[in-house]
Amino acid sequence: MSHMFTGKPFPPMKNDLILRAARGEATDKVPVWVMRQAGRYLQEFQDVRNKHPFFEICRTPELACEVTLQPLRRFNLDAAIIFSDILVVPQALGMNVEMLPGKGPHFTEPLQVPEDLEKLKSDVNVKEELGYVMDAITLTRHKIEGKVPLIGFSGAPWTLMSYMIEGGGSSTLSKAKKWLYVYPDESHRLLQLLTDVIIDYLVAQVQAGAQMLQLFESHAGILGYGLFCKFALPYLRQISEKVKAALTASGLQPVPMTIFAKDAHFAIEELSASNYEVLGIDWTVKPATARRIAGPKVTLQGNLDPCALYASIEDLRKLVKEMIQKFGTQNYIANLGHGIYPDMNPEHLAAFVDAVHQYSEDMNLSTS
Ligand SMILES: Cc1c2[nH]c(c1CCC(=O)O)Cc1[nH]c(c(CCC(=O)O)c1C)Cc1[nH]c(c(CCC(=O)O)c1C)Cc1[nH]c(c(C)c1CCC(=O)O)C2
């Protein structure tokens, strides 16, 4: 499929606002996108989803491309994120994952004891196992016609490890955390295996056309400071450093990288010094505190409470204005503090996006 496009240059960029903000360059308005912007709150996504199982959409570049582009047709977003899931990496390691409608991910054979690590593939060729993601990225880079940059992503090692052990959602993650206390050496072995695959995967995504990368450490908060510093942070640092080095070595310009470690308010300082251009902030953090601890250099992304989209459009606009006043209009990318929920009214997302642009443009004009 990707062979259709081999060697064909991508269309020129028309809007690079998010890349400028990520690199700390001046912007005349704040760029905005939304985590999970392609998804069930859109009828056109539901129409595709009713015809195809979740992972079939991920594995079919034409379908993944279509649902990636859907939100861009409705909203003035400043980025697209490739449609996929963080759990394609455990699949590439040989694990069987299903997406149960209304319930979420389900691993048929989660890891139970360290001996189960032997069942995982040890030298994964990401271009073979996950080539469909790279094909979807290349196709989408062409079809997006330079309208906005395309973000690639991966789950971070600890978050993937916790799914591989829990086998699905969990509020305590006690099975996965038990490994950290009882089998620390084997936990590090698994985290390093995941790290190696994630590095190759992110590099391949940029080679395929991704213009920015986001790492989702969705299960950061439950670790607390001590475990986070031991079992998450060192791998997050390895990933940013090695991805950049590998891109440079392959003759490509490194792209801006975002770390979104949900509920890791305790590690803002450490994360800001981890070689990521952008730090994602969840809605529980006070913007001024995030900026004070992160320092002036890193670009912040976030952090409206996803439930704020339930508010009236009038109230929502006030909340957006306050958020931008607190973060400021520079070194900042507006987003929700986590993914958008499936029962959201798309008109409220439109109001969110437009309010970000309008207020930030006004604020820039009045201070210049
Ligand atoms: C933890 C995590 C997962 N997946 C992801 C994360 C990290 C972000 C976060 O913390 O929310 C990341 C993800 N998942 C999906 C995307 C696509 C791109 C986008 O953001 O629009 C992205 C970036 C599609 C999806 N991933 C999923 C859906 C819905 C599934 C369906 O259509 O049946 C979509 C559109 C399913 C999924 N996938 C996952 C869960 C827990 C679930 C079930 C919960 C839910 O249904 O929202 C794992």
The ligand as an SDF file (V2000), in Angstrom:
LIG
                    3D

 48 52  0  0  0  0  0  0  0  0999 V2000
   -4.7850    3.9560   27.8880 C   0  0  0  0  0  0  0  0  0  0  0  0
   -4.9200    4.1160   26.3990 C   0  0  0  0  0  0  0  0  0  0  0  0
   -5.5100    3.1740   25.4960 C   0  0  0  0  0  0  0  0  0  0  0  0
   -5.4150    3.7250   24.2330 N   0  0  0  0  0  0  0  0  0  0  0  0
   -4.8230    4.9620   24.2920 C   0  0  0  0  0  0  0  0  0  0  0  0
   -4.4690    5.2130   25.6400 C   0  0  0  0  0  0  0  0  0  0  0  0
   -3.7040    6.4280   26.1340 C   0  0  0  0  0  0  0  0  0  0  0  0
   -4.5810    7.6000   26.3180 C   0  0  0  0  0  0  0  0  0  0  0  0
   -5.4660    7.4970   27.5300 C   0  0  0  0  0  0  0  0  0  0  0  0
   -4.9080    7.4860   28.6470 O   0  0  0  0  0  0  0  0  0  0  0  0
   -6.6700    7.4670   27.3470 O   0  0  0  0  0  0  0  0  0  0  0  0
   -4.4990    5.8770   23.1940 C   0  0  0  0  0  0  0  0  0  0  0  0
   -5.4390    5.9880   22.0520 C   0  0  0  0  0  0  0  0  0  0  0  0
   -6.5490    5.2360   21.7660 N   0  0  0  0  0  0  0  0  0  0  0  0
   -7.1230    5.6790   20.6020 C   0  0  0  0  0  0  0  0  0  0  0  0
   -6.3130    6.7140   20.0930 C   0  0  0  0  0  0  0  0  0  0  0  0
   -6.5650    7.3020   18.7100 C   0  0  0  0  0  0  0  0  0  0  0  0
   -6.2040    8.6270   18.3650 C   0  0  0  0  0  0  0  0  0  0  0  0
   -6.9900    9.7230   19.0420 C   0  0  0  0  0  0  0  0  0  0  0  0
   -6.5470   10.1820   20.1140 O   0  0  0  0  0  0  0  0  0  0  0  0
   -7.9920   10.1930   18.4700 O   0  0  0  0  0  0  0  0  0  0  0  0
   -5.2730    6.9410   21.0070 C   0  0  0  0  0  0  0  0  0  0  0  0
   -4.1610    7.9800   20.9910 C   0  0  0  0  0  0  0  0  0  0  0  0
   -8.3330    5.1550   19.9770 C   0  0  0  0  0  0  0  0  0  0  0  0
   -9.3060    4.3840   20.7780 C   0  0  0  0  0  0  0  0  0  0  0  0
   -9.0530    3.4430   21.7280 N   0  0  0  0  0  0  0  0  0  0  0  0
  -10.2180    2.8960   22.1840 C   0  0  0  0  0  0  0  0  0  0  0  0
  -11.2990    3.4880   21.4890 C   0  0  0  0  0  0  0  0  0  0  0  0
  -12.7680    3.1180   21.6320 C   0  0  0  0  0  0  0  0  0  0  0  0
  -12.9770    1.6850   21.2920 C   0  0  0  0  0  0  0  0  0  0  0  0
  -14.1140    1.3810   20.3640 C   0  0  0  0  0  0  0  0  0  0  0  0
  -14.3750    2.1200   19.4020 O   0  0  0  0  0  0  0  0  0  0  0  0
  -14.6940    0.3380   20.5950 O   0  0  0  0  0  0  0  0  0  0  0  0
  -10.7480    4.4300   20.6060 C   0  0  0  0  0  0  0  0  0  0  0  0
  -11.4720    5.2890   19.6130 C   0  0  0  0  0  0  0  0  0  0  0  0
  -10.3430    1.8220   23.1960 C   0  0  0  0  0  0  0  0  0  0  0  0
   -9.4020    1.8030   24.3340 C   0  0  0  0  0  0  0  0  0  0  0  0
   -8.0490    1.7960   24.2400 N   0  0  0  0  0  0  0  0  0  0  0  0
   -7.5110    1.8080   25.5060 C   0  0  0  0  0  0  0  0  0  0  0  0
   -8.5820    1.7740   26.4390 C   0  0  0  0  0  0  0  0  0  0  0  0
   -8.4340    1.7870   27.9440 C   0  0  0  0  0  0  0  0  0  0  0  0
   -9.7620    1.7350   25.7050 C   0  0  0  0  0  0  0  0  0  0  0  0
  -11.1400    1.5750   26.2700 C   0  0  0  0  0  0  0  0  0  0  0  0
  -11.6790    2.8150   26.8180 C   0  0  0  0  0  0  0  0  0  0  0  0
  -12.4250    3.5280   25.7530 C   0  0  0  0  0  0  0  0  0  0  0  0
  -13.2290    2.8590   25.1080 O   0  0  0  0  0  0  0  0  0  0  0  0
  -12.2150    4.7390   25.6030 O   0  0  0  0  0  0  0  0  0  0  0  0
   -6.0810    1.8450   25.8020 C   0  0  0  0  0  0  0  0  0  0  0  0
  1  2  1  0
  2  3  2  0
  2  6  1  0
  3  4  1  0
  3 48  1  0
  4  5  1  0
  5  6  2  0
  5 12  1  0
  6  7  1  0
  7  8  1  0
  8  9  1  0
  9 10  2  0
  9 11  1  0
 12 13  1  0
 13 14  1  0
 13 22  2  0
 14 15  1  0
 15 16  2  0
 15 24  1  0
 16 17  1  0
 16 22  1  0
 17 18  1  0
 18 19  1  0
 19 20  2  0
 19 21  1  0
 22 23  1  0
 24 25  1  0
 25 26  1  0
 25 34  2  0
 26 27  1  0
 27 28  2  0
 27 36  1  0
 28 29  1  0
 28 34  1  0
 29 30  1  0
 30 31  1  0
 31 32  2  0
 31 33  1  0
 34 35  1  0
 36 37  1  0
 37 38  1  0
 37 42  2  0
 38 39  1  0
 39 40  2  0
 39 48  1  0
 40 41  1  0
 40 42  1  0
 42 43  1  0
 43 44  1  0
 44 45  1  0
 45 46  2  0
 45 47  1  0
M  END
$$$$
